[in-house]
Amino acid sequence: MNWLILVIAGLFEVAFASCLAKVKETSGSEMYCWFAGFLISLTISMLLLIKATQTLPIGTAYAVWTGIGAVGTVLMGIFFFKDPVSFWRIFFIITLIGSVIGLKAVSN
């Protein structure tokens, strides 16, 4: 169950990073709505990470949480924010995914 909580925490990390990108693109009241989304997503992500680390090793949990957030944020950037796509970016995203899967595989 705590692995599922950790994955959800990672997805909220993607959400807060995406909201942060939208804050940069907008102004006025729309900017404040995205900033509120950032704060809410950040809070939920951190609370879920804390919950997951109650039973999972902190080093593994933090690495997996960061990995999910990094991969998800890069993919959001590519698909929604027109970030550049290159062979090396895709290659290193794949290696990061492999690392997250490997950490899960060797953890208790």
Disulfide bonds with the S-S distance in Angstrom:
none
